[in-house]
């Protein structure tokens, strides 16, 4: 069974631009979560989707948004990029209720903002 | 607010040594605790998940314990190998939440 896939793997953008990252969960998984990882802050929760609905949102500005499609694939969008948005963005999927299930992470998208 | 701390931040050991990584959390109201491994520039690999009702989980040379009342977990690695070199992350799932709260990790180096 294929794991969680994320595209693209690497991105370079300039300040003010916007970016869209994509995540395909493990087949059959319906919960998708997004995390931002930086050297200073570590891993921080962005948001979680289940059946196309956002169930939880972390403490990030409104420039960060996401959505989930009927096939459970998810996208996150960051508008008006800032230098501090440079990070590894990780997506994780789980079967149903993420609080009981193991979360499986993808390889991440490395975003660099210049 | 749930906080997770991992000590030490870095650890270097000779091959073959048994070692313990520590994780502590401030709020005992958790659904589960998960240990992950992260290789440089890569995503996270789940190692062990311990539900709040469990005391420990084992997988091969890895054993993780959970003491919810004291807010502590340990990851025991037996007979360490150079291939075990990575950053090990501990994460808890707070009660009533869908998110994981992570520690900053312990960077392990196993020297041949």
Interface residues (C-beta under 8 A of the other chain):
Chain A: X4 X6 X31 X33 X35 X42 X43 X44 X45 X48 X50 X55 X56 X58 X88 X90 X92 X98 X99 X100 X102 X103 X104 X105 X106 X107 X108 X110
Chain B: X31 X32 X34 X36 X41 X42 X43 X44 X45 X46 X49 X51 X89 X91 X93 X97 X98 X99 X100 X101 X102 X103 X104 X105
